[in-house]
């Protein structure tokens, strides 16, 4: 953690505990950074509770079936997209546009489905770091940039956390439930 402002800390994004001058001056920005970091930390904690087999078990979503691995690939894909848009904002080439979200989600699911967990996880964590690096590297704050980070970060994580909590609990319950002998009356 890096200390910013009086008694405030923000997570280290680049492996170093270095205060960020833009974040330090803007309490709203501190709140945004803290919310993104806390929600990502909860996703990491939930994922770490699962075995490799549980991460690959269908049931997180149905129709189409999603696994926890699919969720992580999905989040990473949107984090990477946010980084791309943030770089456009930084270079003055950003133009607002619409996305076909369902199509993009289906493409990500198809493209990442056969990839191993370690690759999906490393891509998502790298995409998050690059997104945050691009965001915090902007000169000055931008409502459009903040919105992209919310859409791919804290707000997006929040959309998935409830189901991830429930699915993780279901999987752990299945793993830890004592076996039942169906021959017992």
KOLLO-152135 format. One record per atom (N, C-alpha, C): y, x, z; residue in one letter. Coordinates in pm, whole numbers, plus 32768, in hexadecimal, padded with zeros to 4 digits. Layout:
# residues N
YXZA/...
END
This chain:
# residues 185
7F8A80548000X/800080008000X/807B80588000X/80E180297FBDX/8160806F7FBBX/81C6801C8007X/8216805D8059X/827C801680A3X/82F78005804BX/83297F8C8046X/83A47F707FFAX/83FD7F1C8054X/84797F41805AX/84D57EF480AEX/84B07F038140X/84F67EBC8194X/84DA7EC68223X/84547E878246X/83F57EDC826EX/83717EB0829BX/83257E5E8235X/833B7E7381B4X/82F27E2A814CX/82977E8A8103X/82247E5980DDX/81C67EAA8091X/819C7E5F8015X/81847EA97FA9X/81487E707F31X/80CD7EC57F10X/806C7E887ED2X/7FF37ED27EB0X/80137F447E50X/7FC47FAC7E58X/7FD1801A7DFBX/7F8F7FF17D78X/7FD97FFA7D0AX/7FA37FD07C88X/7F6F80467C39X/7F9F80BB7C56X/7F7C812D7C05X/7F3181977C54X/7EFB81727CC6X/7EB181D17D17X/7F0982257D71X/7F8B82157D68X/7FE882607DBCX/803C81FC7E0BX/806182217E81X/80B681CA7ED3X/814881EC7EB8X/817C81B47E4DX/820481D17E23X/825481507E22X/82C3814A7E6EX/831880D27E6BX/835080BC7DDEX/836780427DBDX/83A0801F7D3BX/842D7FEA7D53X/8493802A7D1AX/851D80017D38X/853E7F727D11X/85087F407CA5X/85237EB57C7CX/84E67E537CE0X/846D7E6F7D0BX/84297E187D6BX/84737E1C7DF0X/849A7E927E19X/84DC7EA57E9AX/855C7E537EA7X/85A57E427E3AX/86257DFB7E3EX/86197D647E2EX/85A67D337E0CX/85977CA67DEAX/852A7C657E3EX/85517C197EA6X/84EB7BD97EFBX/84907B7A7EADX/84C47B397E45X/84707AE37DF3X/84067B327DAAX/842B7BA97D7FX/83CB7BFF7D3BX/83607C307D9DX/83897C507E16X/83287C797E7CX/82C27C097E90X/82F27B8E7E99X/82987B1B7EABX/82397B0D7E35X/826C7B1F7DBBX/82177B167D43X/81AA7B817D47X/81D17BFB7D66X/81727C6B7D6BX/81097C527DD7X/81357C257E4CX/80D87C0C7EBAX/80767B9C7E9AX/80A57B317E59X/804C7AC27E36X/7FE47AEF7DD1X/800F7B377D6AX/7FB07B687D05X/7F477BC07D48X/7F757C1C7D9CX/7F197C7B7DDDX/7EB87C347E3BX/7EE97BD37E88X/7E907B917EE7X/7E287B3B7EA1X/7E507AF97E36X/7DED7AA77DEDX/7D877AFE7DA5X/7DB37B6E7D6DX/7D557BC87D2BX/7CF57C037D93X/7D2A7C257E07X/7CD47C5A7E72X/7C6A7BF57E9BX/7C8E7B757E9EX/7C2A7B107EC1X/7BBF7B047E54X/7BE87B0A7DD7X/7B857B087D69X/7B267B7E7D78X/7B5D7BF57D90X/7B087C6C7DA1X/7AA87C5A7E16X/7ADA7C267E86X/7A857C147EFBX/7A147BB27EDFX/7A307B457E9BX/79C97AE27E7BX/79617B1D7E1DX/798E7B647DB7X/79337BA07D56X/78D77C057D9AX/790F7C517DF8X/78C07CB77E3CX/78567C7C7E98X/78627BFC7EBCX/77FC7BBB7F0EX/777E7B9B7EBEX/778A7B9D7E3BX/771C7B727DE4X/76C77BE67DB4X/76477BCA7D9EX/75ED7C2C7D64X/76067C307CCDX/75D77C987C89X/75E67C9B7BF7X/75A97C207BB3X/75387BF27BE6X/74F87B7B7BABX/75507AFF7BBFX/758C7AF37C34X/75E27A7F7C50X/765F7A807BF9X/76967AF67BDDX/770C7AFF7B86X/76EC7AD07AF9X/766E7AD97AD3X/76447AB27A4CX/76047A277A47X/760379E17AB8X/75C5795C7ABEX/762378F27A86X/75F478A17A26X/7648783579F3X/766177CC7A5EX/76D4778B7A55X/76F377207AB2X/778077257AE8X/77C677947AD3X/785177987B01X/789C77247AC1X/788E77177A3FX/78BA76A179F4X/7843767079A4X/784875F2797AX/77E275B87923X/7825758478A4X/77DC758E7837X/7806755777B6X/788A75927785X/788B760E775EX/781876697759X/780076AA77E1X/778576DB77F0X/77617720786CX/77AF77A27878X/77EA77B678EBX/782D7833790AX/77EB78717984X/77EC78F57987X/77BF794279FAX/783B797F7A3DX/782879BF7AADX/78967A087AECX/78C17A7A7A8FX/78627AB77A4CX/78857B2179ECX/78DE7AE8797EX/78C07A70794FX/79137A3178E8X/79A17A17791CX/79AA79ED799AX/7A2D79D679D7X/7A7D7A5879DAX/7A3F7AC37A04X/7A857B447A0CX/7AB17B707981X/7A5C7B5E791DX/7A837B807893X/7AF97B2B7866X/7AF77AAD7889X/7B637A507868X/7BE77A7D78A7X/7BE37A9D7928X/7C5D7ACA796CX/7C907B4C792EX/7C367BA97914X/7C5E7C2878D8X/7C9B7C17784EX/7C657BB97802X/7C9C7B9F777CX/7D2C7B6F7783X/7D477B1577E0X/7DD07AE277EEX/7E2E7B4A782AX/7DFA7BA17881X/7E4C7C0E78B5X/7E727C6E7844X/7E127C8C77ECX/7E2E7CE3777AX/7E957CA3771CX/7E887C217708X/7EE97BDA76B4X/7F747BDF76F2X/7F7B7BCC7775X/7FFD7BD477B9X/803A7C5E77A7X/7FE97CC577B3X/801E7D4D77A0X/80587D5C7715X/80117D2C76B2X/80427D347628X/80C97CEF761AX/80D47C797654X/81527C2E764CX/81C17C74769BX/819E7CB1770CX/82017CFA775BX/82357D74770FX/81DD7DB776C6X/820A7E287676X/82697DFB7607X/824F7D8775CEX/82AB7D4F756AX/83327D3075AAX/832F7CF97623X/83AC7CDC766AX/83F97D5F7680X/83B27DC776A8X/83F07E4976C5X/84317E867649X/83F57E6D75D5X/842A7EA9755AX/84857E4B750CX/849D7DD57542X/84F67D767501X/84BA7D307488X/84357D30747EX/83F47CF1740BX/83AB7C6F742FX/83BB7C4374ACX/83767BCA74D9X/83B27B4E7497X/835B7AF87468X/83837A747438X/83247A0E7476X/835C79A774B4X/8306794174F2X/82A87903748AX/822F78E674B4X/81CC78AA745BX/8164785F74ADX/811E7807746AX/80B577B974ABX/802F77FE7497X/7FD477E274F2X/7F4B781474E9X/7EED779E74E3X/7E8477AD7499X/7E16774C749DX/7DBA777B750EX/7DD6774D7584X/7D95778175FCX/7CFE776D75F8X/7CD276F575D4X/7C4176DB75D1X/7BFA7734756CX/7C37774774F8X/7BFB779F7492X/7BF4782E74C6X/7C61785C7500X/7C6478E57534X/7BFC78F775A3X/7BF2789775FCX/7B8E78A07667X/7B0078A4762EX/7AE6785375C9X/7A617852758AX/7A4478D87546X/7AA779117505X/7A96799374C3X/7A797A007529X/7AC079FD7598X/7AA97A617601X/7A1C7A537638X/79F479D87654X/796E79BF7688X/790479F67628X/791279D875A8X/78B17A077545X/78B17AA07539X/79267ADB753CX/79307B6C752AX/78FB7BBB75A1X/79097B867618X/78E67BD17692X/785F7BAB76CDX/78247B41769DX/77AA7B0C76D9X/773A7B7376E5X/77297BC7767FX/76BA7C267681X/76DE7CAB76C3X/775A7CBB76EEX/77837D39772BX/77527D4377BBX/77337DBB77E7X/77067DCB7871X/77797DB678D4X/77537D91794FX/77B47D7679B9X/78177DE979CBX/77E67E6379D3X/783E7ED579EEX/78AB7EE27985X/788A7EC87908X/78EE7ED0789EX/79547E5F78AAX/79247DE678C2X/797E7D7378D2X/79DB7D897949X/79A37DB779B9X/79F47DCD7A31X/7A5B7E3C7A1BX/7A317EAA79DEX/7A907F1979CAX/7AFE7EF17969X/7ADD7EA27903X/7B457E7278A7X/7BA97E1778EEX/7B777DBF7942X/7BD27D637989X/7C2B7DAF79EAX/7BF47E0B7A36X/7C477E537A95X/7CAD7EAC7A4DX/7C847EE679DDX/7CE27F36798DX/7D4F7EDD7952X/7D297E68791EX/7D8C7E0D78E4X/7DF17DE2794EX/7DC27DC979C6X/7E1E7DA47A32X/7E7F7E167A4FX/7E4C7E8E7A5BX/7EA37F017A77X/7F097F147A08X/7EDE7F07798BX/7F3B7F18791AX/7FA27EA87916X/7F777E2E7936X/7FD57DBE793BX/80417DD979A4X/80167E027A1BX/80767E1C7A86X/80CF7E937A66X/80967EF87A29X/80E57F6C7A01X/81517F44799CX/812C7EF3793AX/818E7EC678D5X/81F87E6E7916X/81D07E177971X/822D7DBD79B4X/82917E0B7A0AX/825C7E627A5DX/82B37EAE7AB7X/83017F1B7A6EX/82D87F3B79F5X/831E7F9F79A5X/83937F677956X/83A27EE47956X/84127EA8790EX/84967ECF794FX/84F97EE378FDX/85807EFE7931X/85C07E76794BX/85D17E5879C9X/86097DD679EDX/859D7D6B79EDX/85BC7CFF7A2DX/855D7C8F7A36X/85707C3379C0X/85077BEF799FX/85087B93792FX/84B77B187956X/84F17AA27947X/84A77A287965X/842C7A1A790DX/84397A3F788EX/83C77A367832X/83587A957860X/837C7B0E7886X/83197B6F78B6X/82D67B3B7934X/83267B097991X/82EC7AD47A0DX/828D7A6179F1X/82B07A0C7991X/825A799D796EX/81D579CD7934X/81D97A3478E0X/815D7A6A78A9X/81037AA07918X/813F7AE67978X/80EF7B1D79E5X/80B87AAC7A3CX/81067A447A51X/80D179D17A9EX/805D79907A53X/8070797B79D0X/800979377981X/7F887986797CX/7F917A097979X/7F197A5C7972X/7EEF7A9079FBX/7F487A867A5DX/7F2E7ABD7AE1X/7F1E7A527B4BX/7F7A7A4E7BA9X/7F6B79FD7C22X/7F4E796A7C05X/7F9A792A7BADX/7F81789C7B90X/7EF778897B53X/7ED478E27AF7X/7E5378D87AB5X/7DE178EE7B18X/7DEF79527B6CX/7D89796A7BD2X/7D7B78ED7C2AX/7DED78B37C4FX/7DEC783D7CA5X/7DA277C87C66X/7DAA77BC7BE1X/7D6177527B9BX/7CCA77637BAAX/7C9D77DD7BBDX/7C0D77FA7BC1X/7BD678127C4DX/7C2B782F7CADX/7BF978557D31X/7BA977E87D77X/7BD3776C7D6EX/7B8977017DB1X/7AFA76F97D7FX/7AE876FA7CFDX/7A6176F37CC6X/7A1277727CE4X/7A5577E57CDEX/7A1078627CFCX/79E078647D8DX/7A3278347DE9X/7A08782C7E76X/798C77D47E83X/7992775E7E44X/792276FF7E4EX/78A477377E0EX/78AF77727D98X/783B77A77D50X/77FF781D7D9DX/785478737DD4X/782378E37E24X/77D778AF7E9CX/780B784B7EDFX/77C778117F54X/774077D57F2AX/773C77907EB8X/76BD77567E88X/765777C37E6EX/7681782D7E2BX/7624789A7E0AX/75F178DF7E88X/764A78F77EE6X/762079377F62X/75C378DC7FB1X/75E0785A7FB0X/758877FB7FF5X/74FC77FC7FB8X/74F577FF7F34X/747378047EF1X/742778847F16X/747078F27F1FX/743279737F3EX/7403797A7FCEX/744C793E8029X/742E794D80B8X/73E178D880F4X/73CF786D80A8X/738777F980DBX/72F5781F80F3X/72C077F98167X/723378178181X/71DB77CE811DX/7170780F80F4X/711577CB8096X/70D8775080D6X/70C476EC8085X/7089766F80B3X/6FFB7666807DX/6F9E764C80D7X/6F15763680ABX/6F0675A2808FX/6EF775808012X/6EF174F37FEBX/6E7174B0801BX/6E1274FE804BX/6D9674C4807FX/6DA9748E810CX/6E1574BD8152X/6E2F748B81DAX/6E5F73FB81D2X/6E2C73A7822EX/6E58731B822DX/6EE37309825FX/
END
